[in-house]
Amino acid sequence: MEEQRGMTPAVGGAGASEQADHPMLELLAQEGSRIVPERGETIEGVIVSISPTEIIVDIGCKSEGIVTARDLERLDPKFRRSLKVGDQVMVYVVRPEDSQGNIILSLSGAQLESDWQKAAEIYESGEVLEQEISACNRGGVIVHVGRVRGFVPASQLVSVRVPRNLEDAEREKLLSELVGKKLHLKIIELDRRRNRLILSERAAQREWRQEQKERLLDELQEGEVRHGVVSSLCNFGAFVDLGGADGLVHLSELAWRRVNHPSEVLKVGDEVDVYVLGVDRERRRIALSIKRLQPEPWSTVEERYQIGQLVTGKITKITDFGAFAQIDEDIEGLIHISEISAERITHPREVLQEGQEQVMRVIRIDADRQRIGLSIRRVNENEYFDDSEWQDPNPE
């Protein structure tokens, strides 16, 4: 009894403190805190054994976990063959305890969870991905971000346009053309709980073009010559895509001749060389020219035309004071109302109409001011003389 009583103080005294600090007790406490893992948890373990039908993994709990044959079939064969005893692996808890008390684990589930985490990081960063289209249905196309299945709705595609009124079979046929192709995509919606990953080619293209525009605005210099594609036409000019950013070729910079609408000289999709007139980095605008890369036609006009020469041209514009006529691709001349007819007329439209082919005589050349005077009424004169009294009704 005395000995027992003598031992009593050790339990509550210094001996108790030593036992509390013993590493084995700490290990037992940790193990006790992980008696049963939680469903859906992803944890690290060590492979204990491998057989054709299962893999046993120690996850630090009372019992070891089992990766079943069904899950092994989901693994990439190369990855499965690489596994060996002693490897540290991440596993996903499918069931904390089955009817036999086993913990059911999944290697493929852990990989999927890892890919969902990567997808979430990509979504947060706004990164643009290049992914291959693996399949399609009537609503859009399917891609995989790692092992996560993603969906690109037809409305978010740029590579193919799918009209809403198409039959399902026609829609699917159109979308099937994208299968196997790689597209630039951006994740626009992620909901892990609903296994929902939505991507957009439209948003990726917008992001890509923004980056390219920033790069071009930094790189472009006035006086450079660049190659581009006509992306759109409007009343005041044409926009040319320089590889991610559009520059404007104003109507006055399309050609040396008068152009009423850019469709007269260009169409969407045309490849053109352009001269960089200016870069406004503050307003993020690029001014371009096509005509500056072509010879200035008025510099040789006096070599090609002489006073008294007969020319054939097309009436391009009629005004109250006369009409303009195009006599070659880039040269327009003016027919004053007094030079249209030998008879008195009150308006050029009484005898002329736009688009009309007309023979005329050159009566004046002023290359410096880019002016040529033409006459219809003098076409049949046998002797032609320079009309020094002729005045330009539309001086600069």
Secondary structure, 3 states (H helix, E strand, C coil): CHHHHHHHHHHHCHHHHHHHCCHHHHHHHHHHHCCCCCCCCEEEEEEEEECCCCEEEECCCCCCEEECHHHHHHCCHHHHHHCCCCCEEEEEEEECCCCCCCEEEEHHHHHHHHHHHHHHHHHHHCCEEEEEEEEEECCEEEEEECCEEEEEEHHHCCCCCCCCCCCHHHHHHHHHCCCCCEEEEEEEEEECCCCEEEEEHHHHHHHHHHHHHHHHHHHCCCCCEEEEEEEEEECCEEEEECCCCEEEEEHHHCCCCCCCCHHHCCCCCCEEEEEEEEEECCCCEEEEECHHHCCCHHHHHHHHCCCCCEEEEEEEEEECCEEEEECCCCCEEEEEHHHCCCCCCCCHHHCCCCCCEEEEEEEEEECCCCEEEEECCCCCCCCCCCCCCCCCCCCC
